[in-house]
Amino acid sequence: PYSRYEAISGHMWRCACKARGALDRDNQSTRVRIVVDIRNRLNPHLHKTIFWKHNLYYSDINMSYGDLLSKPLSYFAGKLREAIETVIDEYIRSNLDFIASQKHVDGLRFSFHIRGLSTEAHLKCEMCF
């Protein structure tokens, strides 16, 4: 069984895409971003009061409108769960090592929406795990 968060987020994503409509459902992509609290995913765990606003990691899921609107809700709930489960200690540390190795991190900063450059419909679900 899936959590309420997974089911509701999947449903909201589908509804948002239906409401927006897509001219080319098979080829136009859509993305959902979820927030994952990494304190309990690191080994050793970080105390819940440490780095309150800097302990979040974003995970994105991309797919086409066609897939999103034609497959059952359980498919999306499963995709959300997979994205959450990929955020583990090794993955987090690998990302941190990469960032630390960069001389300039300005190029690593990005916006979820790139104004004027994207026709993708996006949804951002902000509930920490």
C-alpha positions in Angstrom: 0.0 0.0 0.0 1.1 3.5 -0.7 1.2 6.4 1.8 -1.4 9.2 1.7 1.3 11.6 0.6 2.2 9.3 -2.4 -1.5 8.9 -3.4 -2.5 12.5 -3.0 0.6 13.9 -4.7 0.1 11.5 -7.6 -3.5 12.6 -7.9 -2.6 16.3 -7.7 0.0 15.8 -10.4 -2.5 14.2 -12.7 -5.2 16.8 -12.0 -2.8 19.7 -12.6 -1.8 18.2 -16.0 -5.4 17.6 -17.0 -6.3 21.1 -16.1 -3.4 22.6 -18.0 -4.0 20.5 -21.1 -1.3 19.7 -23.5 -1.3 20.0 -27.3 1.0 17.1 -27.8 0.3 14.7 -24.9 2.6 12.0 -26.1 5.7 14.1 -26.4 5.3 17.0 -23.9 6.9 16.3 -20.6 5.9 17.1 -17.1 7.9 17.0 -13.9 7.1 16.8 -10.2 9.6 17.8 -7.5 9.5 16.3 -4.0 11.3 17.4 -0.9 13.2 14.7 1.1 14.5 15.4 4.6 18.0 13.9 4.7 18.6 13.9 8.4 17.5 10.3 9.0 18.9 9.1 5.7 22.5 10.0 6.5 24.7 7.6 8.5 25.1 8.6 11.2 21.7 10.4 11.5 21.6 14.1 12.1 19.7 15.3 15.1 16.3 16.8 14.1 17.4 20.3 15.3 20.5 20.4 13.2 20.5 22.4 9.9 16.7 22.9 10.1 16.4 24.6 6.7 19.4 23.1 5.0 18.7 19.5 5.4 16.4 19.1 2.4 17.1 17.3 -0.8 15.0 17.6 -3.9 14.1 14.7 -6.1 12.5 15.1 -9.5 10.3 12.7 -11.5 9.8 13.3 -15.2 7.4 11.7 -17.6 5.2 12.5 -20.6 1.6 13.8 -20.3 0.5 10.7 -22.2 1.9 8.4 -19.6 0.6 10.5 -16.7 -2.9 10.6 -18.0 -3.2 7.0 -19.3 -1.7 5.0 -16.4 -3.4 4.2 -13.1 -2.8 6.3 -10.0 -0.8 3.4 -8.4 1.8 3.9 -11.1 2.5 7.5 -10.0 2.4 6.6 -6.3 5.1 4.0 -7.1 7.2 6.5 -9.0 7.0 8.9 -6.1 8.1 6.1 -3.7 11.0 5.1 -6.0 12.2 8.7 -6.1 12.0 9.0 -2.3 13.8 5.7 -1.8 16.7 6.7 -4.0 17.7 9.4 -1.6 20.1 7.3 0.6 23.3 8.0 2.4 25.6 7.0 -0.5 23.6 9.1 -3.0 23.6 12.2 -0.7 27.3 11.9 0.0 28.1 11.5 -3.7 26.2 14.7 -4.5 27.9 16.6 -1.6 31.3 15.3 -2.8 30.6 16.5 -6.3 29.5 20.0 -5.1 32.6 20.2 -2.8 34.9 19.4 -5.8 33.6 22.4 -7.8 35.6 25.5 -7.9 32.5 27.7 -8.7 29.1 26.5 -7.6 27.1 29.2 -9.4 26.6 26.9 -12.4 25.0 24.3 -10.1 22.3 26.6 -8.9 19.1 26.3 -11.0 15.5 27.2 -10.8 12.7 24.7 -10.9 11.1 26.9 -13.6 13.3 28.5 -16.2 11.2 31.4 -17.2 10.6 31.8 -20.9 12.6 28.6 -21.7 10.3 25.8 -20.7 6.8 24.7 -21.8 6.7 21.9 -19.4 4.1 21.8 -16.7 5.5 21.3 -13.3 4.3 20.5 -9.8 6.3 21.0 -6.6 5.2 18.9 -3.5 6.7 20.2 -0.3 6.2 17.7 2.4 9.3 16.4 4.1 10.0 12.7 4.6 
